[in-house]
Amino acid sequence: MDFPGLLSAVVFTQGCNFRCPYCHNPDLARPFGELRDEEEVIGFLETRVRYLDGVVISGGEPTLAEDLGEYVSRIKALGFRVKLDTNGSRPEAVESLVSRNLVDYVALDLKSSPAAYPSELAPPEESRAVLETVGLLKRLGRAHEFRCTCCSPFVDGEAVLAMAKAARGEAPLFLQEVKPTRVLNPGFMARYPDQPGPAELARFREIALPYLPCHLR
């Protein structure tokens, strides 16, 4: 689903329950500062109704916010299309948003083989829910995509194969390179200076293609 002219809005900044060392938005992965007032954000969006097509609900991990549904319903009431970015660890929140028709498109980040993420990425109890979210997106039929930042040592050919098999279907998988210049855990990343480049990503794409559309970003 195309979202031209999107406003990318970080509406919840309470942090993230994952700790991916390669995260290129480290400030958003940790709780920081004061939350922007809801009325201020809604007021801003009211002035952009004629100029923007949609709003991206991002983070951190936005589904950690208990009042996310109420917040998004106000955005939808203004006529915007809504895209949700999520790590998939809160399937019940994603299902609630989709079943209430509060999101039009979901982008689910896959970090490694979805059967079990390494502990450096997320606690086991947090990552086990990702497969459930993958399944419900396919079951509910809402437009969605899968994304993967190909970071060593978490992503290799075997991990890509596991992702593709889990997500198989019509929804695309987008593969992208790591941006190592500003990350959540520089010390960890320094131990893995050789990260997958374009040639390796092209190989990963060939591995995934028998199972779903796969593209490089």
HELIX and SHEET records of a PDB file:
HELIX    1   1 PRO A   26  ALA A   29  1                                   4    
HELIX    2   2 GLU A   38  GLU A   46  1                                   9    
HELIX    3   3 PRO A   62  LEU A   64  5                                   3    
HELIX    4   4 LEU A   68  ALA A   77  1                                  10    
HELIX    5   5 PRO A   91  SER A   99  1                                   9    
HELIX    6   6 PRO A  124  SER A  127  1                                   4    
HELIX    7   7 VAL A  130  LEU A  140  1                                  11    
HELIX    8   8 GLY A  157  ALA A  167  1                                  11    
HELIX    9   9 PRO A  186  ALA A  190  1                                   5    
HELIX   10  10 PRO A  198  ALA A  208  1                                  11    
SHEET    1   A 7 LEU A   7  ALA A   9  0                                        
SHEET    2   A 7 GLY A  54  ILE A  57  1                                        
SHEET    3   A 7 ARG A  81  THR A  86  1                                        
SHEET    4   A 7 TYR A 105  ASP A 109  1                                        
SHEET    5   A 7 HIS A 144  CYS A 150  1                                        
SHEET    6   A 7 LEU A 173  GLU A 177  1                                        
SHEET    7   A 7 CYS A 214  LEU A 216  1                                        
END                                                                             
